Amino acid sequence: MNATGAKDQHLALVLQQLAMPPGTQSTLWIVDESLPIESLVTIPGAATLTAMTNRYDIHACLQSRGVTALLSDFDFSQLGEFQRIVYRISKEKLVAHHCINQAIRRLSQDGELIAIGGKQDGLKSIAKNAALTYGQKNNTRKIGNSYLATFRKPGILTDEQFLPSNDYGRLRQVQHKGVSFYSKPGVFGWEKVDRGSELLTTVLPTIQRYMKSVNSVLDLGCGWGYLMLATREWDVQTRCATDNNVAAVDAAQKNFAEHGLTVDCVVDDCASNIGGRFDMILCNPPFHQGFAVSDTLIEKFLAAASRLSRRSTRAIFVVNQFVPLEKHADKYFSQCRLLLAEDGFCVYELRP
Ligand SMILES: C[S@@+](CC[C@H](N)C(=O)[O-])C[C@H]1O[C@@H](n2cnc3c(N)ncnc32)[C@H](O)[C@@H]1O
């Protein structure tokens, strides 16, 4: 089965689990980018569901389908108890551990946590460790290509009975390649400077020199803010950084403040609520959505960059070498020039 097929199968299983058995009063759905929910026209039991997500686009999609959706960095502190909690596990293990740790504590007396995932997602070993940690029988079944693990509300848990989640919610100082920054689990490549982004920054001094002036910069899909930080010595009037992930924007905001940079930080889906035009747009677009490779995402980022460009704008993109950026960019930009190809990455300059 290909990635899309498996993805659809996990989604089908999640939807089946959301259709509440008679007598269920409250269901919480934990959703992140690993489920292609935008393809859903209706969601079973939408009116009685509460959903929690860390992604702006998912939050907007859920609300438009009539679900009560909460947008946060998986902050469960304000939530009550639920009889049923459904979670398609996240790609990053620490996020999955955090969500399972929190979810199990929010089950009502007769409540059940249902975790779904594939073999490659580590569901089997996460479920085994969770059962050990909470002192329960490992209750994992295979359904098609998906695994489904169920957990009951445990007895009283001690402070030690947590799956390791590295203090998930806390921003912490990280050092990598001589760069010191704040970040946390759940943010893209949270413990490192991405090699592709690093290569992108090496072309910036030359581009800045030949552009007459750079008065405004947009960091599109900012993560913890590395690309924008590369412009910190420039005399720029307007800076804007945006990401779909709440945790990323929190981290970026902290990093900009640490460097005394004034940056408008926006949680948004591909800058959909951002207006105006920018002189320079910096972007290392995602090419995965959750577990699967997505061409649609690249297109969406190019479309956003094009909408926010004026004639003199330079959009600098870095992508993995196997992403055919020229082919996609053709629709949105008149020129797509390869500036650098190194270590499996390609840096391009796009001109409107
Ligand atoms: C490859 S990472 C690059 C992060 C950062 N610019 C860097 O250089 O480290 C792509 C970023 O795009 C964000 N992203 C994914 N989908 C998005 C969307 N629809 N709108 C805005 N940002 C999105 C991800 O959360 C991630 O932070």
The ligand as an ORCA input file, in Angstrom:
! r2SCAN-3c Opt
* xyz 0 1
  C      11.013     22.989      6.315
  S      10.330     23.830      7.674
  C      11.312     25.312      7.703
  C      11.284     26.024      9.017
  C      12.188     27.234      9.145
  N      11.950     28.216      8.109
  C      13.649     26.833      9.135
  O      14.362     27.252      8.255
  O      14.080     26.114     10.042
  C       8.755     24.325      7.062
  C       7.878     25.090      8.038
  O       6.627     25.349      7.389
  C       5.602     25.249      8.352
  N       4.317     25.013      7.679
  C       3.773     23.833      7.253
  N       2.587     24.038      6.669
  C       2.357     25.366      6.728
  C       1.301     26.207      6.298
  N       0.225     25.695      5.691
  N       1.403     27.547      6.516
  C       2.498     28.069      7.124
  N       3.530     27.317      7.563
  C       3.458     25.997      7.378
  C       6.035     24.119      9.252
  O       5.382     24.198     10.507
  C       7.551     24.357      9.332
  O       7.880     25.176     10.416
*
